[in-house]
Amino acid sequence: MAGQSPLDMMQAAPRRPPKRSARRRRLWPLYTLATVIVLAVGWSWLWYYAAAIADRALTGWVAREAENGRIYACGTQSIGGFPFGIVSRCTQAAAAFNSYRPPFAVSATDVTFSAQVFRPTLLTGTITGPVTLADPGQPPLYVATWTRAQIRLLGLPPEPEGVFVTLAAPRLDRVAGPAAGSLFTADQVEFDGRIVAGTARHNPVLEAVGHFTAASAPTVHPLLAEPLRGDVDFVLKGFPDFDPKPWPVLFRQMQASGGGIEIKALRLERSDAIIAGTGTLNLNERGKLDGLISVTVAGIENIVPLLGLDQLIGQGVDRLTGGSGSSAQGLGALDRLMPGLSNVVREGTNASLIETIKKMGEPSEIDQKPAVILPLRVADGVVYLGLIPLGVLPPLF
């Protein structure tokens, strides 16, 4: 170039400093690695912190049960689930219910509780059946099975908040003794119990909601022989606290404080009848229930024959003939007087009673079906429909 010597032209051109963006591109992998390390350490700390809370919650529930005489144990126990969850597994689970009379023992194959890292006080448990129930040290008396059993525990004892249970296709069988056989089956059973007012330590109000489909218990009562669909919602008021103690003690405290049971909604549905009701029940000093439930019944003509009024007539006839009050012998005595008389009495009694009940109640409807509203009275544990006794409820303490 003009004005430059050959020596100047042979010298290297001055080097420009590297652009700042190029340095950033070279440092970006280091920033990324540092961020990943910080997040991994932070997440690990969060997981172990949440796992400690979840373990404290589960330990608190087990301790609360132990104070009520329900002792749980595991053959082997482990905790894991890192990094996305917290899982506590108990194999060969066993429970001893020592506060019950008589005491009994329960065992299960596997019980697993899990929790989310961001909500460690909500424990979700899965129980693997079969579950057996037996007298302590004896072979099983009952066996329960299902396709899925899940229990959720909310809260950190001593301040529990709720319990939620779901059973899919549950079945309970008696496997020993002369009455061996199926006791209960259903397609689905759900239960939701929680504290809706107050706290566990001060004037708690408990609400329990239950739902079941295709449930039957033919050995319990003829009304339960056909599959039922049901919903129930009731509230328990009057507990001074919900500290660990047997239910009879809690109910005694409820009675002493003037509390009671509010049935917010009750619905039982068969293929040929529907029963719905609301009402309030209280406890007397003997632990028996008193109160009134207003029930609306569709298909009353299908319900009455299942109430067993013919059995009451048979018992009365047997007593009149010098017997001990056996319904079968009493009805047999009627047939000896005249063959088929017991059926005539049974059918006539049911028909007369159906008409009497319809006149006693108020016409209504359920699901666009004709129905009748009736008062269901509970006095000292005995359930009456009008003047007709339907059954006896056991005392609660």
Secondary structure, DSSP 4 states (H G I P E B T S, - for coil): -TT--HHHHHSPPPPPPPPHHHHHHHHHHHHHHHHHHHHHHHHHHHHHHHHHHHHHHHHHHHHHHHHTTEEEE-SEEEEE-TTT-EEEEEEEEEEEETTSSS-EEEEEEEEEEEEETTEEEEEEEEEES-EEEESTTS-EEEEEE-SEEEEEEEEETTEEEEEEEEEES-EEEE-SSTT-EEEEE-SEEEEEEEEEEEETTEEEEEEEEEEEEEEB-TTT-GGGSS-EEEEEEEEEE--S---S--HHHHHHHHHHTT-EEEEEEEEEE-SS-EEEEEEEEEE-TTS-EEEEEEEEEE-HHHHGGGS-HHHHHHHHHHHHTTS---HHHHHHHHHHHSTTHHHHHHHHHHHHHHHHHHHHSEEEEETTEEEEEEEEEEETTEEEETTEEEEEPPP--
